[in-house]
Amino acid sequence: MEPGYQSEAKFEGLWMTRRVKLGDILQILTSQGVSYAQVTHKNPEYGHLIRVFAGFHPTQPKDHNSVVNAEVQFSAFFPVQSAVNQALLSVVSNIAIPKSLQEFPTFRSRNGGPGGSIWLWNGDKAVRLERELSTDGLKYPVRGIISAPLLVERIEKGYRPERHDIW
């Protein structure tokens, strides 16, 4: 853990959890091994956006820059602060967000179930599509907030948005 980035600090006899910040690197323990994600954005409605990096690590990397330069397996809104408070995952460092991850991604959603209208959202406004999604459009993350068990399940099963099974 880098100096100054301890997950807890003692304050007047109470344990206070560190506030999550943009750039934080999250260590996620799974049955397949250790995975990493980075907090890249915060949306007023959905909360923290994390980018989960592909692959598992047998040991904690000395330099987390190598982690954030790996391929992004998926992006998702996730209640990071709550998960850190409950020690479901830990913040291991804070580094600059790579240029390739600084732009807010386009999300997709479908209203009305299969066959319903398709919407694209850029974090600010949503636009209804008048056509089906292209193959590239299927790579957009699905709009919504995921739970800690779903985060771990997706990491373990190699989830990719283009293979989202309820689409």
C-alpha positions, 0 to 999 in steps of 0.5 A: 500500500502506498504511503498515505493510502491506508483504508482506515484511520483512527479519529477520536477513538472511532475507526473511519474508513478512507473516502474513495477518490477518482484514481483509486486502485481497488483490489478484489479477491475472487475464487480465481485470484486477485483482480484489480479495478480503477475508479475513473468517474463519479456520476451524481445519480449512479455513483462511482464508475469502475473499470475492471481489468482483465486477468488475475494476479498471483501477487500484488504488483509493485507498480499499479501503472502496469495494471491500468494499462491492461485491457479493460474487461468491463466497466460498471457503476458500483457502490465502491464506498460502501464496499470499502466500508464493509471491507469487501474490497480494498483500496491499494493505491491511487494513480493517475487515470490513463488517458484512454479511460478519462473519457466517460463511456457510452452506456446502453440500455433497453426498455421493455425487455427483449425487443424493447427500445434501445437507449444510449447514454453518455453520462449526461443525456440519453438518446433513443436508437431507431435501429438495432445495435451494431456489433461495436455497440454491443461492447458498450457497458450496460447501464445500471449499478451492480452489487458486490456478488455480481461484481465478483461473479462477472470477474470470475466468469470473464464477463464481457458486455458484448456477451451480456445474456439478458440483452 
